[in-house]
Amino acid sequence: MSQLFITCAPAMENLLVDELASLDIAAKPGHGGVRADATLQNAYRICLWSRLASRVLWPLIEGEAKDADDVYNLAAKVLWPSLFDVGCRFAVDFTGSNSEVRHTQFGAMKIKDAVVDVFREERGKRPEVDLKAPDIRVHAHLGKKGLAIYLDLVGRPLHQRGYRTQAGEAPLKESLAAAILYKMGWHKDPSLDYLVDPMCGSGTLVIEAALIRGKRAPGLKRDFAFVHWNQHDPALWNAEVKAAIDAAQPIDAKFFGYDSDKRVIEKARNNAKTAGVGRALTFETQPLKELGDKPGERGLILCNPPYGERLGDMAEVLYLYRELGVKARNFMGWKLGVYTGSSESLRQLKLLKSNQWQLNNGAIEAVLASYELDERQGEAKAEVANVDQAVLTGPVEAYANRLKKNIKALEKWAKREGIDAYRLYDADLPDYNAAVDRYGDRIVIQEYAPPKSIEPEKAARRLQDLIVATVAITGVKADKIAVKTRARQSGSNQYEKLESRRQHFWVEEYGVRCQVNLFDYLDTGLFLDHRLTRKRVGEMAQGKRFLNLFCYTGTATLHAAKGGAMTTTSVDMSRTYLDWAEQNLRGNGFTGRQHELVQANVLDWLNRCQQKFDLVFVDPPTFSNSKRMEASFDVQRDHVELLEHISHVLVPGAVVIFSNNKRHFKMDNDAVQAMGFSVEDISKSTLPEDYKRNPHIHVCFKLVFAP
């Protein structure tokens, strides 16, 4: 007998075999699906009952297909008008390839041509193609064994049950939610009287659990493509539907879904109502930290916490897992299942794992971890008293002690200096290779990219330990900690957007207010190592015409304006950063025509400039290949040319403060002096107290123009 191919997500094949066995359908697993006897009853029953399958494919023809002509000829052997009417719209899905048929669109086109040609020959007219909402969908796969062509009986994938009209930000597919529940044994353990999802989102896990417990067929509330198939048997289908309706049972378990977002809770309630289980489920707005004691003796806590896909969220996500581990200990006698795309974060639960399965969420690698909440968990290294009181033992203790020492040394200094933003730690210990910066009541952790010799898992564990220790030592809440990875940058990468939180706030620096943003960009809007350089600019600015090149967010301009500059001109290619600079100026009360902001390529602007300046601050990028520039810029290679352009806009006696962050930068003194500049290296005197451990963070020169 020919075989149905029932598709499913990878790693679900064996689960699907077991599920079909419960429907009295024998199946064998394959790659990306299973095979079962091609009977109408099997097909209808799978469409109605499978919670795991994606598509049910009815076999039409198989054969050798070495090239495009073979694909066409094999498809042309199918008597398509016997399968569907000419008034039906159709589409062809094609997967696979070989040396002659390399593109799936080309393979689909050859089959489409065959379908159309057979209809024209048999009926004198052809059906229309509709790629978005076809009545009939043909599926073809080209593999090593040849070409197999199927009729898709489903239409929309089976995970689209028809109840989820509203979803949260990152909803689980219904089939994945069912697989998670199957793995946790929900479908075969009647002793589990309760299910609690403390981070339920739009409620998919809770709703699927209720549908399973109530034996509600997931396909009852949707339509199917097979109604357009000429071999469809309405009587047999209606009998299967009636049997599915009759099989439903009262839902005896109790279900609770909680989320801190009241908007998604309302979506969850609406979805549950549409699914027909609204009365059996309780959804409430409640953050994880308010989760109470277990409502009964035996049940399942099941959740899909945030993955922390954005690195900046890592601190907050880690503490969410720590909170979950603490709250789970109030549910002794229960089971806990955590589905996550961040397997390393499971360490923060501080629980002994019973089992773990790889179960990807589409392209996202993810795992399901299972825990028995019993007396064995007392042996785990639990921090049950207070989630914010981490027990810092092992290698991370050295980092914690160093951070304490640095804070003690720097806090009083920062207060005396009148600065809110400064570096607390800068890779002091080789095992914890990161920088930790304080910005008022917030923290930025910048992990330096680990060397290839360090295993990624080990590096991830160290970073997590560093984050936990930083929260514990500084007392800064996890939601106020931004985490970033700083690798060697090329071009304009340091200015590229990471997120879009738009959480700007102000910090003080020597009487100047600077607006910073810790999450949206790799850099924050304030280069802390240039703090003394900016202060020096302010002290030199009285009555001067000041020019700030590659101005970024204009913080040097703020100091010049505060220092009494007659005029300021700030030049940068980025509109985003010039807008930021304008906000900085306005926030300090510096407005008017005397403060000019110019969006331009610096070298082009210098060539056109007719003004003269007394004081210039220039802090060019180490390297840039911005699309707005005709050629790349390398500070070592091009600094002489840059300074020559600058010299044309200077008055005699003008001062240029030239700095950059290129390691091992070497000023071409002979060439620069030949232009009429005297050169003084002021790198050491512009190195702030909090950067003493990193004397090579930048170089800085004072150039006096005396042509």
C-alpha positions as CSV (number, residue, x, y, z in Angstrom):
1,M,0.0,0.0,0.0
2,S,1.2,3.5,-0.8
3,Q,2.2,5.6,2.2
4,L,1.1,9.0,3.6
5,F,3.9,11.3,4.6
6,I,3.1,13.2,7.7
7,T,5.5,16.1,8.3
8,C,6.6,17.5,11.6
9,A,9.3,19.6,13.1
10,P,12.8,17.9,13.5
11,A,13.1,15.8,16.7
12,M,9.3,15.3,16.9
13,E,9.3,12.2,14.7
14,N,9.3,9.6,17.5
15,L,6.7,11.6,19.5
16,L,4.5,11.6,16.4
17,V,4.8,7.9,15.9
18,D,3.6,7.4,19.5
19,E,0.8,9.9,19.0
20,L,-0.4,8.1,15.9
21,A,-0.2,4.8,17.7
22,S,-2.7,6.1,20.2
23,L,-5.0,6.7,17.2
24,D,-4.6,3.1,16.0
25,I,-2.3,4.2,13.2
26,A,1.0,2.4,12.7
27,A,3.7,4.7,11.5
28,K,7.5,4.6,10.9
29,P,9.7,7.6,11.6
30,G,11.7,9.3,8.8
31,H,13.5,12.6,8.5
32,G,11.2,15.5,9.1
33,G,8.1,13.3,9.4
34,V,6.6,9.8,9.5
35,R,5.0,7.4,7.1
36,A,1.7,5.6,7.5
37,D,-0.7,3.6,5.2
38,A,-2.5,5.9,2.8
39,T,-6.1,5.4,3.7
40,L,-8.8,8.1,3.9
41,Q,-9.6,7.2,7.4
42,N,-6.0,7.5,8.5
43,A,-5.7,10.8,6.7
44,Y,-8.9,12.2,8.2
45,R,-8.0,11.0,11.7
46,I,-4.5,12.6,11.6
47,C,-6.0,15.9,10.4
48,L,-8.5,15.9,13.3
49,W,-6.3,14.6,16.1
50,S,-2.6,15.2,15.6
51,R,-1.2,17.9,17.8
52,L,2.3,17.4,16.5
53,A,2.0,17.0,12.7
54,S,2.4,19.9,10.3
55,R,1.1,18.5,7.0
56,V,-0.6,15.3,5.8
57,L,0.7,14.5,2.3
58,W,-1.3,12.1,0.0
59,P,1.0,10.2,-2.4
60,L,0.4,10.8,-6.1
61,I,3.5,9.5,-8.0
62,E,7.2,8.7,-7.5
63,G,9.9,8.2,-10.0
64,E,13.4,9.0,-11.3
65,A,14.0,12.7,-12.1
66,K,17.5,13.5,-13.3
67,D,16.7,16.8,-14.9
68,A,14.0,19.4,-15.5
69,D,12.4,17.4,-18.3
70,D,12.1,14.3,-16.0
71,V,10.4,16.5,-13.4
72,Y,7.9,17.8,-16.0
73,N,7.3,14.3,-17.5
74,L,6.7,12.6,-14.2
75,A,4.3,15.3,-13.1
76,A,2.5,15.1,-16.5
77,K,1.7,11.4,-15.8
78,V,-0.7,12.5,-13.1
79,L,-4.3,12.8,-14.2
80,W,-4.8,16.2,-12.4
81,P,-8.4,16.8,-13.6
82,S,-9.4,13.7,-11.6
83,L,-8.0,15.3,-8.5
84,F,-9.5,18.8,-8.5
85,D,-11.7,21.0,-10.7
86,V,-10.4,23.6,-13.1
87,G,-12.0,26.3,-11.0
88,C,-9.7,25.6,-8.0
89,R,-6.7,27.8,-7.5
90,F,-3.5,25.8,-6.9
91,A,0.1,26.2,-5.8
92,V,3.2,24.0,-5.9
93,D,5.7,23.6,-3.0
94,F,9.0,22.1,-4.1
95,T,11.9,21.0,-1.8
96,G,15.2,19.4,-2.6
97,S,17.6,19.6,-5.5
98,N,20.1,17.8,-7.7
99,S,22.9,18.7,-10.1
100,E,20.4,19.6,-12.8
101,V,17.5,21.0,-10.8
102,R,19.2,23.4,-8.5
103,H,16.5,25.9,-7.5
104,T,13.2,25.0,-5.9
105,Q,11.4,27.7,-7.7
106,F,12.5,26.2,-11.0
107,G,11.3,22.8,-9.9
108,A,8.0,24.1,-8.8
109,M,7.6,25.9,-12.1
110,K,8.1,22.7,-14.1
111,I,5.5,20.9,-12.1
112,K,3.1,23.8,-12.4
113,D,3.6,23.7,-16.2
114,A,2.8,20.0,-16.2
115,V,-0.4,20.5,-14.2
116,V,-1.6,23.4,-16.5
117,D,-0.7,21.4,-19.7
118,V,-2.6,18.3,-18.5
119,F,-5.7,20.4,-17.7
120,R,-5.6,22.1,-21.1
121,E,-5.3,18.8,-22.9
122,E,-8.1,17.2,-20.9
123,R,-10.5,20.1,-20.2
124,G,-9.5,22.7,-22.7
125,K,-8.7,25.3,-20.0
126,R,-6.4,25.6,-17.1
127,P,-6.7,26.4,-13.3
128,E,-5.2,29.6,-11.9
129,V,-2.2,29.7,-9.7
130,D,-2.6,31.4,-6.2
131,L,0.5,31.3,-4.1
132,K,-1.1,33.1,-1.1
133,A,-4.4,31.2,-0.5
134,P,-4.7,28.3,-2.9
135,D,-7.5,25.8,-2.7
136,I,-5.2,22.9,-3.7
137,R,-1.5,22.7,-2.7
138,V,0.8,20.2,-4.5
139,H,4.0,19.2,-2.6
140,A,7.0,17.7,-4.4
141,H,10.3,16.6,-3.0
142,L,13.4,15.8,-5.0
143,G,15.9,13.6,-3.2
144,K,18.5,10.8,-3.8
145,K,15.7,8.3,-4.6
146,G,14.1,10.5,-7.1
147,L,11.0,12.7,-7.2
148,A,7.9,12.2,-5.0
149,I,4.8,14.3,-5.7
150,Y,2.0,14.6,-3.1
151,L,-1.3,16.3,-2.6
152,D,-1.3,18.4,0.6
153,L,-4.6,17.5,2.4
154,V,-4.2,20.2,5.0
155,G,-3.8,23.6,3.5
156,R,-2.7,25.8,6.4
157,P,-0.3,23.9,8.6
158,L,-1.9,21.8,11.3
159,H,-0.4,23.8,14.2
160,Q,-2.8,26.6,13.2
161,R,-5.7,25.2,15.2
162,G,-7.9,28.3,14.6
163,Y,-8.1,29.5,18.2
164,R,-5.1,31.7,18.5
165,T,-6.3,34.9,16.9
166,Q,-4.1,37.0,19.1
167,A,-0.5,36.2,20.1
168,G,2.2,37.7,22.2
169,E,5.6,38.9,21.1
170,A,7.3,35.4,20.7
171,P,4.5,32.8,20.7
172,L,5.2,29.1,20.6
173,K,3.6,27.1,17.8
174,E,0.8,25.0,19.1
175,S,2.5,21.9,17.9
176,L,5.7,22.7,19.8
177,A,3.6,23.4,22.9
178,A,2.0,20.0,22.6
179,A,5.4,18.4,22.1
180,I,6.6,20.0,25.3
181,L,3.6,18.7,27.2
182,Y,4.1,15.2,25.8
183,K,7.7,15.2,26.8
184,M,6.7,16.2,30.3
185,G,4.2,13.3,30.4
186,W,1.1,15.5,30.8
187,H,-1.0,13.3,28.5
188,K,-0.4,10.1,30.5
189,D,0.0,11.1,34.1
190,P,-3.5,11.7,35.6
191,S,-2.0,12.4,39.0
192,L,-1.0,15.9,37.7
193,D,-4.1,17.7,38.9
194,Y,-2.7,21.2,38.3
195,L,-0.8,23.1,35.6
196,V,0.8,26.5,36.4
197,D,2.6,28.6,33.8
198,P,4.1,31.6,35.6
199,M,5.1,33.3,32.3
200,C,2.3,32.3,30.1
201,G,2.3,35.0,27.4
202,S,-0.7,34.5,25.1
203,G,-1.4,31.2,26.9
204,T,-0.5,28.5,24.3
205,L,1.0,26.0,26.8
206,V,-1.9,26.3,29.1
207,I,-4.5,26.0,26.4
208,E,-2.9,23.0,24.7
209,A,-2.6,21.3,28.1
210,A,-6.4,21.8,28.6
211,L,-7.2,20.5,25.1
212,I,-5.1,17.4,25.8
213,R,-6.6,16.7,29.2
214,G,-10.2,17.2,27.8
215,K,-9.5,15.0,24.8
216,R,-10.5,17.8,22.5
217,A,-9.5,17.2,18.9
218,P,-7.4,20.1,17.8
219,G,-8.7,20.0,14.2
220,L,-12.3,20.6,15.0
221,K,-12.2,24.4,14.7
222,R,-10.4,24.7,11.3
223,D,-10.9,24.0,7.7
224,F,-8.9,21.7,5.4
225,A,-7.8,21.7,1.8
226,F,-9.1,18.2,1.1
227,V,-12.6,19.5,0.8
228,H,-11.5,20.6,-2.8
229,W,-10.2,17.2,-3.5
230,N,-12.4,15.1,-5.8
231,Q,-11.6,11.9,-3.7
232,H,-12.9,13.5,-0.5
233,D,-15.5,11.4,1.2
234,P,-17.8,13.7,3.2
235,A,-19.7,10.8,4.9
236,L,-16.5,9.3,6.2
237,W,-15.2,12.7,7.3
238,N,-18.4,13.5,9.1
239,A,-18.3,10.2,10.9
240,E,-14.8,11.0,12.1
241,V,-15.8,14.5,13.2
242,K,-18.8,13.1,15.2
243,A,-16.5,10.5,16.9
244,A,-14.1,13.3,17.8
245,I,-16.9,15.4,19.3
246,D,-18.2,12.4,21.3
247,A,-14.7,11.7,22.6
248,A,-14.4,15.0,24.5
249,Q,-14.3,14.7,28.3
250,P,-14.8,17.1,31.1
251,I,-11.6,18.9,32.0
252,D,-10.9,17.9,35.6
253,A,-7.5,19.5,36.1
254,K,-7.0,23.1,37.2
255,F,-5.0,25.5,35.0
256,F,-3.4,28.8,35.9
257,G,-1.5,31.2,33.6
258,Y,0.2,34.3,34.9
259,D,2.1,37.0,33.2
260,S,3.3,40.5,34.2
261,D,1.8,42.0,31.0
262,K,-1.9,42.5,31.3
263,R,-2.2,43.0,27.5
264,V,-1.1,39.4,26.8
265,I,-3.2,38.1,29.6
266,E,-6.2,39.5,27.8
267,K,-5.1,37.8,24.6
268,A,-4.7,34.5,26.5
269,R,-8.3,34.8,27.8
270,N,-9.6,35.5,24.3
271,N,-7.6,32.6,22.8
272,A,-8.9,30.2,25.5
273,K,-12.4,31.3,24.9
274,T,-12.1,30.7,21.1
275,A,-10.5,27.3,21.8
276,G,-13.6,26.4,23.9
277,V,-11.7,26.0,27.2
278,G,-12.1,29.5,28.6
279,R,-14.1,28.4,31.6
280,A,-11.6,25.8,32.7
281,L,-8.6,28.2,32.7
282,T,-7.6,31.0,35.0
283,F,-5.4,33.8,33.6
284,E,-4.2,36.6,35.9
285,T,-1.8,39.5,35.6
286,Q,1.0,38.6,38.1
287,P,4.8,38.9,37.9
288,L,6.9,35.9,38.7
289,K,8.1,37.4,42.0
290,E,4.5,37.3,43.3
291,L,4.0,33.6,42.5
292,G,2.6,32.0,45.7
293,D,2.6,28.5,47.1
294,K,1.4,25.4,45.3
295,P,-2.4,25.2,44.9
296,G,-2.5,21.4,45.3
297,E,-0.3,18.4,46.1
298,R,0.6,17.3,42.6
299,G,1.0,19.2,39.5
300,L,3.2,20.6,36.8
301,I,4.9,24.0,36.5
302,L,5.7,24.6,32.9
303,C,7.0,27.7,31.3
304,N,8.9,29.2,28.4
305,P,10.9,32.1,29.9
306,P,12.4,34.8,27.8
307,Y,15.5,33.6,26.0
308,G,17.5,36.8,26.3
309,E,18.1,36.8,22.6
310,R,19.2,40.4,22.9
311,L,22.5,40.4,24.8
312,G,21.5,43.6,26.6
313,D,18.7,41.7,28.4
314,M,21.0,39.0,29.8
315,A,21.2,40.3,33.4
316,E,17.4,40.6,33.7
317,V,16.9,37.2,32.2
318,L,19.4,35.5,34.5
319,Y,17.7,36.9,37.5
320,L,14.3,35.8,36.2
321,Y,15.7,32.2,36.1
322,R,17.1,32.7,39.6
323,E,13.7,33.9,40.8
324,L,12.0,30.9,39.1
325,G,14.4,28.5,40.9
326,V,13.5,30.1,44.2
327,K,9.7,30.0,43.6
328,A,9.8,26.4,42.4
329,R,10.9,25.3,45.8
330,N,7.4,26.3,47.1
331,F,6.0,23.5,44.8
332,M,7.6,20.4,46.4
333,G,6.0,17.2,45.1
334,W,5.4,18.8,41.7
335,K,7.3,18.6,38.4
336,L,9.0,21.6,36.7
337,G,9.5,21.9,33.0
338,V,11.5,24.8,31.5
339,Y,11.7,25.3,27.8
340,T,14.4,27.7,26.8
341,G,16.7,28.8,24.0
342,S,19.3,29.7,26.6
343,S,20.4,26.4,28.1
344,E,23.2,28.1,30.1
345,S,20.6,30.1,32.0
346,L,19.3,26.9,33.5
347,R,22.3,27.0,35.9
348,Q,20.7,29.9,37.6
349,L,17.7,27.7,38.8
350,K,20.1,25.9,41.2
351,L,18.1,22.7,40.8
352,L,19.0,19.2,40.0
353,K,17.9,18.2,36.5
354,S,16.0,15.0,35.9
355,N,16.2,15.1,32.1
356,Q,16.8,17.4,29.1
357,W,15.8,17.1,25.5
358,Q,16.8,19.1,22.4
359,L,13.6,20.5,20.9
360,N,14.3,23.5,18.7
361,N,12.0,26.4,18.2
362,G,12.3,26.8,14.4
363,A,15.8,28.1,13.7
364,I,16.4,28.7,17.4
365,E,18.3,26.0,19.2
366,A,16.3,25.2,22.4
367,V,16.0,22.6,25.1
368,L,13.3,21.3,27.4
369,A,14.7,20.6,31.0
370,S,12.7,18.5,33.4
371,Y,13.0,18.7,37.2
372,E,11.4,16.6,40.0
373,L,10.8,18.9,42.9
374,D,11.5,16.5,45.7
375,E,13.8,16.0,48.6
376,R,16.8,15.7,46.2
377,Q,16.6,19.4,45.5
378,G,17.7,20.0,49.1
379,E,21.1,18.8,48.0
380,A,21.3,21.5,45.3
381,K,23.3,24.7,46.0
382,A,20.1,26.7,46.6
383,E,19.9,30.3,47.5
384,V,16.4,30.2,48.8
385,A,16.3,33.1,51.2
386,N,16.6,36.0,48.8
387,V,17.1,35.9,45.0
388,D,19.2,39.1,45.2
389,Q,21.6,37.6,47.7
390,A,23.9,35.5,45.6
391,V,26.4,33.1,47.3
392,L,29.6,34.0,45.6
393,T,32.0,31.0,45.9
394,G,34.6,29.5,43.6
395,P,36.5,31.4,41.0
396,V,34.0,34.2,40.8
397,E,34.8,35.1,44.4
398,A,38.1,36.7,43.2
399,Y,36.2,38.9,40.8
400,A,33.7,39.9,43.5
401,N,36.5,40.9,45.9
402,R,38.3,42.9,43.2
403,L,35.0,44.7,42.3
404,K,34.4,45.5,46.0
405,K,38.0,46.9,46.3
406,N,37.6,49.0,43.2
407,I,34.3,50.4,44.3
408,K,35.7,51.4,47.7
409,A,38.6,53.2,46.0
410,L,36.6,55.0,43.3
411,E,33.2,56.0,44.8
412,K,34.6,58.8,47.0
413,W,36.9,59.9,44.2
414,A,34.0,60.1,41.7
415,K,31.9,62.1,44.2
416,R,34.7,64.6,44.7
417,E,35.2,65.0,41.0
418,G,31.5,65.5,40.3
419,I,31.1,62.6,37.9
420,D,28.3,60.0,37.7
421,A,29.8,57.8,35.0
422,Y,33.1,55.9,35.5
423,R,34.8,52.5,35.1
424,L,34.6,50.1,38.0
425,Y,36.5,47.2,36.6
426,D,38.5,46.7,33.4
427,A,39.5,43.0,32.9
428,D,41.6,43.2,36.1
429,L,41.5,39.3,36.2
430,P,42.2,37.3,33.1
431,D,39.3,34.8,33.8
432,Y,36.8,37.6,33.9
433,N,37.6,39.5,30.7
434,A,35.1,42.4,30.8
435,A,34.7,46.0,31.6
436,V,32.1,47.2,34.2
437,D,31.0,50.8,34.0
438,R,28.7,52.7,36.3
439,Y,26.3,55.3,34.9
440,G,24.5,56.8,37.9
441,D,22.3,54.0,39.3
442,R,22.9,51.8,36.2
443,I,25.6,49.4,35.1
444,V,27.1,48.5,31.7
445,I,29.0,45.2,31.4
446,Q,31.0,44.9,28.2
447,E,32.4,41.4,27.7
448,Y,35.6,41.4,25.6
449,A,35.3,38.7,23.0
450,P,37.0,35.6,24.5
451,P,39.9,34.0,22.6
452,K,39.2,31.0,20.4
453,S,41.0,28.8,22.9
454,I,38.2,29.3,25.5
455,E,35.2,27.0,24.9
456,P,32.0,29.0,24.3
457,E,30.2,27.2,27.1
458,K,32.9,28.1,29.5
459,A,33.0,31.7,28.4
460,A,29.2,31.9,28.8
461,R,29.3,30.5,32.3
462,R,32.0,33.0,33.3
463,L,29.9,35.9,31.9
464,Q,26.8,34.7,33.8
465,D,28.8,34.4,37.0
466,L,30.2,37.9,36.5
467,I,26.7,39.3,36.0
468,V,25.3,37.7,39.1
469,A,28.3,38.9,41.2
470,T,28.0,42.4,39.8
471,V,24.3,42.6,40.8
472,A,25.2,41.2,44.3
473,I,28.1,43.6,44.9
474,T,26.8,46.8,43.4
475,G,23.2,46.4,44.5
476,V,22.0,47.5,41.1
477,K,18.9,45.7,40.0
478,A,19.2,43.3,37.0
479,D,16.8,45.4,34.9
480,K,19.2,48.3,35.1
481,I,22.2,46.4,33.8
482,A,23.1,46.3,30.1
483,V,25.3,43.5,28.8
484,K,27.3,43.8,25.6
485,T,30.1,42.0,23.8
486,R,32.9,44.2,22.5
487,A,35.0,42.7,19.8
488,R,37.5,44.3,17.5
489,Q,35.4,46.8,15.5
490,S,35.6,47.6,11.8
491,G,34.0,50.5,9.9
492,S,31.1,52.0,11.7
493,N,30.1,48.9,13.7
494,Q,30.5,50.7,17.0
495,Y,27.8,53.1,16.0
496,E,25.3,50.5,14.7
497,K,22.0,50.0,16.5
498,L,21.6,47.0,18.7
499,E,18.1,47.6,20.1
500,S,15.4,50.3,20.1
501,R,14.5,50.9,23.8
502,R,15.2,54.7,23.6
503,Q,15.9,54.8,27.3
504,H,18.0,58.0,27.5
505,F,18.9,59.6,30.8
506,W,21.4,62.2,32.1
507,V,24.7,61.8,33.9
508,E,26.8,64.6,35.4
509,E,30.4,65.3,34.4
510,Y,32.3,68.3,35.8
511,G,29.1,70.4,35.9
512,V,28.0,69.3,32.4
513,R,24.9,67.1,31.8
514,C,25.4,64.3,29.2
515,Q,22.6,62.2,27.8
516,V,23.4,58.5,27.6
517,N,21.7,55.4,26.3
518,L,23.0,52.1,27.6
519,F,21.1,49.6,25.5
520,D,20.5,50.8,21.9
521,Y,24.1,51.1,20.7
522,L,27.4,49.4,21.3
523,D,28.7,52.6,22.8
524,T,26.6,54.7,25.2
525,G,27.0,58.2,23.9
526,L,29.8,59.1,26.3
527,F,33.4,57.9,26.0
528,L,34.5,57.7,29.6
529,D,38.3,57.5,28.9
530,H,38.1,61.0,27.3
531,R,36.7,62.6,30.4
532,L,39.9,64.6,31.3
533,T,40.4,65.5,27.7
534,R,36.9,67.1,27.5
535,K,37.6,68.9,30.8
536,R,40.9,70.3,29.3
537,V,39.0,71.5,26.2
538,G,36.6,73.3,28.5
539,E,39.4,75.0,30.4
540,M,40.9,76.3,27.1
541,A,37.7,77.4,25.4
542,Q,37.1,80.9,26.9
543,G,36.4,83.3,24.1
544,K,37.5,80.8,21.4
545,R,35.9,79.7,18.2
546,F,35.7,76.0,18.8
547,L,35.5,73.1,16.2
548,N,34.6,69.5,17.1
549,L,35.3,67.1,14.3
550,F,33.9,63.5,14.4
551,C,31.8,65.0,17.2
552,Y,29.7,61.9,18.0
553,T,27.1,63.1,20.6
554,G,28.9,66.4,21.1
555,T,30.1,66.0,24.7
556,A,33.3,67.8,24.0
557,T,31.2,70.7,22.6
558,L,29.3,70.8,25.9
559,H,32.5,71.4,27.8
560,A,33.7,74.1,25.4
561,A,30.4,75.9,25.6
562,K,30.4,75.7,29.4
563,G,34.0,77.0,29.3
564,G,32.9,80.1,27.5
565,A,33.6,79.4,23.8
566,M,32.5,82.3,21.6
567,T,31.1,79.8,19.0
568,T,31.0,76.1,18.6
569,T,30.8,74.0,15.4
570,S,30.3,70.3,15.6
571,V,30.7,68.0,12.5
572,D,29.7,64.4,12.1
573,M,28.2,62.2,9.3
574,S,25.5,60.7,11.5
575,R,22.2,62.5,11.7
576,T,21.3,60.3,14.7
577,Y,24.3,61.5,16.7
578,L,23.9,65.1,15.7
579,D,20.3,65.0,16.9
580,W,21.7,63.5,20.1
581,A,24.3,66.3,20.3
582,E,21.5,68.9,19.9
583,Q,19.6,67.3,22.8
584,N,22.8,67.5,24.9
585,L,23.2,71.2,24.0
586,R,19.6,72.0,24.8
587,G,19.8,70.0,28.0
588,N,22.6,72.3,29.2
589,G,20.9,75.5,28.1
590,F,23.2,76.0,25.0
591,T,21.0,77.2,22.2
592,G,21.3,79.7,19.4
593,R,23.1,80.3,16.1
594,Q,26.5,80.3,17.9
595,H,26.2,76.5,18.3
596,E,26.2,75.0,14.8
597,L,25.7,71.3,14.1
598,V,26.8,70.1,10.6
599,Q,26.1,66.7,9.0
600,A,29.0,66.1,6.6
601,N,32.0,64.0,5.7
602,V,34.7,65.7,7.8
603,L,37.3,65.9,5.0
604,D,34.8,67.2,2.4
605,W,33.6,69.8,4.9
606,L,37.1,71.0,5.7
607,N,37.8,71.5,2.0
608,R,34.8,73.7,1.7
609,C,35.1,75.5,5.0
610,Q,35.6,79.3,4.9
611,Q,35.7,79.8,8.7
612,K,38.7,80.0,11.0
613,F,39.0,78.4,14.5
614,D,41.1,78.9,17.6
615,L,40.5,75.6,19.2
616,V,39.8,72.2,17.6
617,F,39.0,68.8,19.2
618,V,39.4,65.9,16.8
619,D,38.8,62.3,17.8
620,P,38.6,60.3,14.6
621,P,37.6,56.6,14.4
622,T,40.4,54.1,14.3
623,F,39.0,52.8,11.0
624,S,35.9,53.6,8.9
625,N,34.5,52.4,5.6
626,S,31.1,54.1,5.9
627,K,29.0,54.0,2.7
628,R,28.8,57.8,2.9
629,M,32.6,58.1,2.3
630,E,34.2,57.6,-1.1
631,A,37.2,55.9,0.5
632,S,38.0,54.2,3.7
633,F,39.6,56.1,6.6
634,D,42.5,54.6,8.7
635,V,43.7,56.9,11.5
636,Q,47.3,55.7,11.3
637,R,47.5,55.9,7.5
638,D,45.5,59.1,7.1
639,H,46.1,61.3,10.2
640,V,48.7,63.5,8.4
641,E,46.3,64.2,5.6
642,L,43.5,65.0,8.1
643,L,45.7,67.4,10.1
644,E,46.8,69.1,6.9
645,H,43.1,69.7,6.0
646,I,42.6,71.0,9.6
647,S,45.5,73.4,9.3
648,H,43.7,75.3,6.6
649,V,40.9,76.4,9.0
650,L,43.2,77.5,11.8
651,V,44.4,80.9,12.9
652,P,48.0,81.3,14.1
653,G,48.4,80.1,17.6
654,A,45.3,77.8,17.4
655,V,45.4,74.6,19.4
656,V,44.3,71.2,18.2
657,I,43.6,68.4,20.7
658,F,44.0,65.2,18.6
659,S,43.1,61.9,20.2
660,N,42.2,58.3,19.1
661,N,41.9,54.8,20.5
662,K,44.2,52.9,18.1
663,R,46.6,50.7,20.0
664,H,50.2,51.4,19.1
665,F,49.3,54.6,17.1
666,K,52.4,56.5,16.2
667,M,52.2,60.2,15.3
668,D,54.3,61.2,12.2
669,N,56.0,64.0,14.1
670,D,58.2,65.1,11.1
671,A,55.3,65.5,8.7
672,V,53.1,67.2,11.3
673,Q,55.8,69.6,12.4
674,A,56.5,70.4,8.7
675,M,52.9,71.8,8.6
676,G,53.8,74.3,11.4
677,F,52.6,72.3,14.4
678,S,54.4,71.8,17.6
679,V,53.6,68.3,19.1
680,E,53.1,67.5,22.7
681,D,52.1,64.0,23.8
682,I,49.5,64.5,26.6
683,S,48.3,60.9,26.8
684,K,49.3,60.3,30.4
685,S,47.9,63.5,31.7
686,T,44.5,62.8,30.1
687,L,44.2,59.3,31.5
688,P,41.5,59.3,34.1
689,E,41.9,57.7,37.6
690,D,39.5,54.9,36.7
691,Y,41.6,53.9,33.6
692,K,45.1,53.8,35.3
693,R,45.2,50.0,34.8
694,N,44.8,50.5,31.0
695,P,47.3,53.2,30.0
696,H,47.0,52.4,26.4
697,I,43.2,53.0,26.2
698,H,43.9,56.1,24.1
699,V,46.6,58.5,22.8
700,C,46.2,62.2,23.0
701,F,48.3,65.1,21.6
702,K,48.3,68.8,21.9
703,L,49.2,70.5,18.7
704,V,49.9,74.3,18.5
705,F,49.7,75.8,15.1
706,A,52.5,78.3,14.4
707,P,53.1,78.5,10.7
